Amino acid sequence: MALSDADVQKQIKHMMAFIEQEANEKAEEIDAKAEEEFNIEKGRLVQTQRLKIMEYYEKKEKQIEQQKKIQMSNLMNQARLKVLKARDDMISDMLNDARRRLANVARDPTRYSVLMDGLVLQGFYQLLEPKVTIRCRKQDLPLVQAAVQKNIPIYKAAVKNNLEVRIDQDNFLPPDTSGGIEIYNSDGKIKVSNTLESRLELLAQQTMKTFYGISCCVTALLTLLILTSVKESERIPDPYQRELYLKQEALRQIGGRMKLNVEECQLDSYLHKLKEQEMKGPHFPPAMHFFKAKPYIQKSPVFKLLQKMPKGAILHIHSAALASVDWLVMNATYRSNCYICTLRGRVRFKFSATQPLQRSNCTEWRLLEDVRSKSGDVSAFDKSLMRNLTLFTEDPDVAYPTQDEVWNQFEQIFDSISGLINYAPVFKDYLYQGLLQLYNDNILYLEVRAGQSKIYKLDGTFYDREWNIQAYKNVTKQFKWEHPDFIGIRIILSIHRSVNTTSVKNAIMETIEFQKQYPEIIAGFDLVGREDGANSIWYFRDALSYPTEVKAKLAYFFHAGETDLYGTDVDRNILDALLFNTTRIGHGFALAHHPLAKELSRKMGVPVEVCPISNQVLKLVSDLRNHPAAELMSEGHPMVVSSDDPTLFDTAGLSYDFYEVFVGLGGLSANLGTLKELARNSI
């Protein structure tokens, strides 16, 4: 049926309305897109101009600083020149006065005779020749002859040799000489000048050394006076200069030169506010012992953000402390053929097909499965096992009053854990679990310190050491296949520093051989164990020099400076580690007390592996705000964050240590740039 004119008009109006609506929507879409592009371009231009302005002012700041340094250098040089001139004038006056006095000495027969005896005898001793020739002034000939006759018997009695002396009466010393003698050997090639002028010159040289030390002090005082006079006209601080100094200080710290984009700047501002809130709170975790601070850290918004952050690598962790205690107890101790005994208040474990023989001072070995079932409360029993495998306690100051006590418990726990993880099936699963827990904490690479322990079988026999290397290689290969973004693992083979030099040399030789066979997984060598009271790095210098002697390349990763015994042999491990060209410094707690070693490590690009929680738990520092690494952070010293032995400290991964460094050591000065640089440093 044909449409009426009214229907046609109605359809046309509908179509026009639809087209108009479409046009309006399209126009709005174009406007929105144009505005978005405009805002993006505006933001880009603003950011570009902001960076240019920052670069311009940074350049100006550097120019001003350079001009001030030049001005200061000129002032100091002027001060030094004035002091040097004053010193030279003073010494010249003293020498001229001494020369005038020398003439008076030769005119006094009594004093001059005694002096001549000493000069002659000293000349004999200096030459120690069988034949000598003496020259003197003509007027001193009788005195010299008498002195020779007097001192020949004394010389013979002292050195048990004969002496023939000739006084040269053809060539006398010039008459204007103040006095004294010259003594020659038989061929005249060796001369001892014992004239009064020569003795005066010798005294002058010694005096110069003394005056040099005095002049340094005078120079410093004079420079201070000059600088004071310069500053007299600047009593009112310059706000611009203050701001400039603050910016320069901020640029020096770790992450100070890291560029942040717009989104990162917003996140940095948010982090800063969160840190301010935590610092104002009643419980500031870095000021507390970690065992007491842990619940507060877990509630911290900063900590929760750090857990999500990519942390790069962990470069200081021990193979016996990779996975959590929860896994060890709930997995490893629930396996068949696991036996338990108690030794010195700590549990020991062993997997065996039959009941193991009783150890000295150890209670009877009992099947753990039976002990657990008879305990009456399995949950409480498992918790008691966990307490035995960590240092965690509610009151650490009472439990561990001294470093000796906490270190004793620390090493006993390693003995307890070793019986579990050194069993071959557990070893592989434990390594995998450790990698998984680190991976879940956003760690993609690690270098692990692996000791000399041998892995045992159920029948009590042991695999050779190469089996360990193969196990690391195979487990890592499997883990990387299941987690393709994981980078990998390398091993730093190590030995306890309590052993002798021969054992260390053998371990180094073994490491070199393993490195040839497995270069992709063997990173280098280290000495582990408590430094205080143990052998120093220098003690093992002969063994540590072996790779150089045989022209083998072996990287060292020394534990050094994990001590507060400043000035001892152990304290010098820092410098010795650098002398042996260490790749990194483990802990480096004492580095801040060694300005030369600190400068060397900076120039050599040797980073410090900072382990704050470990240092606190092992009683090197109580308040982490006072950790020496805080100074290194403010100076931009190369540094990486590590966790050392997370199993024993009841931590997992690296987030807890990152929190302590970021909030405690870095304070409000540490920012997102600090976190970025610390993560990049590890890679």
Stockholm file with secondary structure:
# STOCKHOLM 1.0

chainA/1-683         MALSDADVQKQIKHMMAFIEQEANEKAEEIDAKAEEEFNIEKGRLVQTQRLKIMEYYEKKEKQIEQQKKIQMSNLMNQARLKVLKARDDMISDMLNDARRRLANVARDPTRYSVLMDGLVLQGFYQLLEPKVTIRCRKQDLPLVQAAVQKNIPIYKAAVKNNLEVRIDQDNFLPPDTSGGIEIYNSDGKIKVSNTLESRLELLAQQTMKTFYGISCCVTALLTLLILTSVKESERIPDPYQRELYLKQEALRQIGGRMKLNVEECQLDSYLHKLKEQEMKGPHFPPAMHFFKAKPYIQKSPVFKLLQKMPKGAILHIHSAALASVDWLVMNATYRSNCYICTLRGRVRFKFSATQPLQRSNCTEWRLLEDVRSKSGDVSAFDKSLMRNLTLFTEDPDVAYPTQDEVWNQFEQIFDSISGLINYAPVFKDYLYQGLLQLYNDNILYLEVRAGQSKIYKLDGTFYDREWNIQAYKNVTKQFKWEHPDFIGIRIILSIHRSVNTTSVKNAIMETIEFQKQYPEIIAGFDLVGREDGANSIWYFRDALSYPTEVKAKLAYFFHAGETDLYGTDVDRNILDALLFNTTRIGHGFALAHHPLAKELSRKMGVPVEVCPISNQVLKLVSDLRNHPAAELMSEGHPMVVSSDDPTLFDTAGLSYDFYEVFVGLGGLSANLGTLKELARNSI
#=GR chainA/1-683 SS CCCCHHHHHHHHHHHHHHHHHHHHHHHHHHHHHHHHHHHHHHHHHHHHHHHHHHHHHHHHHHHHHHHHHHHHHHHHHHHHHHHHHHHHHHHHHHHHHHHHHHHHHHHCHHHHHHHHHHHHHHHHHHHCCSEEEEEECGGGHHHHHHHHHHHHHHHHHHHSCCCEEEECSSSCCCTTSCSEEEEEETTSCCEEEEEHHHHHHHHHHHHHHHHHHHHHHHHHHHHHHHHHHHHGGGCSCCHHHHHHHHHHHHHHSTTTTCCCCHHHHHHHHHHHHHHHHHHHSSCCGGGSCHHHHHHHHHHCHHHHHHHHSCCEEEEEEEGGGSSCHHHHHHTGGGSTTEEEEEETTEEEEEECSSCCCCCTTBCCCEEHHHHHHTSSCHHHHHHHHHHHTSCCCSCHHHHCCSHHHHHHHHHHHHHHHHHHHTBHHHHHHHHHHHHHHHHHTTEEEEEEEECSCCCBCTTSCBCCHHHHHHHHHHHHHHHHHHSTTCCEEEEEEEEETTSCHHHHHHHHHHHHHHHHHCTTTEEEEEEESCCTTSCCTGGGHHHHTHHHHTTCCCCBCCEECCCCCTTSTGGGHHHHHHHTTCSSEEECTTGGGCHHHHHHHHHHTCCEEECHHHHHHTTSCSSGGGCTHHHHHHHTCCEEECCBCTTTTTCCSSHHHHHIIIIIISGGGCCHHHHHHHHHHHC
#=GC SS_cons         CCCCHHHHHHHHHHHHHHHHHHHHHHHHHHHHHHHHHHHHHHHHHHHHHHHHHHHHHHHHHHHHHHHHHHHHHHHHHHHHHHHHHHHHHHHHHHHHHHHHHHHHHHHCHHHHHHHHHHHHHHHHHHHCCSEEEEEECGGGHHHHHHHHHHHHHHHHHHHSCCCEEEECSSSCCCTTSCSEEEEEETTSCCEEEEEHHHHHHHHHHHHHHHHHHHHHHHHHHHHHHHHHHHHGGGCSCCHHHHHHHHHHHHHHSTTTTCCCCHHHHHHHHHHHHHHHHHHHSSCCGGGSCHHHHHHHHHHCHHHHHHHHSCCEEEEEEEGGGSSCHHHHHHTGGGSTTEEEEEETTEEEEEECSSCCCCCTTBCCCEEHHHHHHTSSCHHHHHHHHHHHTSCCCSCHHHHCCSHHHHHHHHHHHHHHHHHHHTBHHHHHHHHHHHHHHHHHTTEEEEEEEECSCCCBCTTSCBCCHHHHHHHHHHHHHHHHHHSTTCCEEEEEEEEETTSCHHHHHHHHHHHHHHHHHCTTTEEEEEEESCCTTSCCTGGGHHHHTHHHHTTCCCCBCCEECCCCCTTSTGGGHHHHHHHTTCSSEEECTTGGGCHHHHHHHHHHTCCEEECHHHHHHTTSCSSGGGCTHHHHHHHTCCEEECCBCTTTTTCCSSHHHHHIIIIIISGGGCCHHHHHHHHHHHC
//
